[in-house]
Structure formats: C-alpha cells, structure tokens
Amino acid sequence: MKKQFLECGKIVTTHGIKGEVRVQPWCDGPDFLTDFETLYFDRGEKPFTVERARAHKNVVVLKIAGVDTVEDAVKLRSRTVYVNRDDVELAEGESFVQDLIGCVVTDIDTGAAYGEIYDVMQTGANDVYCLKDEKGTERLVPAIPSVVLERDLDAGIVKIRPLEGLFDD
C-alpha cells in the first residue's frame, strides 16, 4: 500500500536568529523542497505552513509559520519532514523510491522471483535496485530500460529481463 505522506527530509539545525531551520533533504535535491506551501510533521498528521524556502548549498532553509525565534526553531531539531504525495507532480515513468521498496522482482520470461527491493541506489548514470530473496541472497539490478521492462507499483511487481551474466553465481 502506498503511503500518502512521504519522508522528504530532516531538520538538522537552526539557521540565524529569526526561527529558520535547516533541512537535510532526502529527495532528489534541495530545490525539490522549495516548491511547497505546506509540509507535515508526525507522518502527515501535523501540517505546517512554509512562509519561505530556499536552497542553500546542500540543504533547504525553511521559515515555518509561527516559528519566529531561534528558541522555537531549536525545539524542531531532529524532526522528520513529510510531503503529501498529492502535492507532487511526477513526470511520466517516474515514481517515488518509497513505492519501489517491497516490490517483488520477477523474470518477465520465466516468472522466476529474484527477491524484493529493499533499497534504491542513485549512482548518477542510473538507479540500481537492491534485492534480497528469502534465503538472504542479495542482488543488484540496474534500473535501465533494457532490463526493467514492466513496473506495476500498485501490485508490487517489477518485471525484468536480466542482462547476460547478471545473476550468474
């Protein structure tokens, strides 16, 4: 089941003396978090209004409505920030990493199951799906069009055609 609210970062410290906080993004980059008027705490149960946001080096500096002093901002340190999936527009073929976690990867030709995705590494050139089967065997699958042929995230299934030698043990 897809989560409605997705973890997108963590407040790591304060910024200045007027209540701003620094958020370490857990998404594609800091610019992603600058486009939201509302973000959430507590797995989506507590919305908060973003007065302003800007990327600063590798973090996002947020000014949250009602947080006006450094003392108020300190109380937010280590809080996880969430985004509502309905507030995000994904391009065709894109998905949230969270939706891939737990998907079963099978061979499109033979139906053989290779394991479940437990992580997605972002290498720069392409993503790599990290799989683990019921025996604990770990495998890496490049998420490239010639390998990943079908993704049904609602059903939790990813169908692949492994490159020659990819799973030779």
Salt bridges, closest charged atoms under 4 A:
GLU7 OE2 - LYS3 NZ 3.24
GLU20 OE2 - ARG52 NE 3.41
GLU20 OE2 - ARG54 NH1 3.05
ASP42 OD2 - LYS46 NZ 3.36
ASP42 OD1 - ARG79 NH2 3.24
GLU51 OE1 - LYS63 NZ 3.53
ASP68 OD1 - LYS63 NZ 2.87
ASP99 OD1 - ARG85 NH2 2.70
ASP109 OD2 - ARG161 NE 2.75
ASP133 OD2 - ARG139 NH1 3.68
GLU138 OE2 - LYS132 NZ 3.74
ASP154 OD1 - LYS2 NZ 3.26
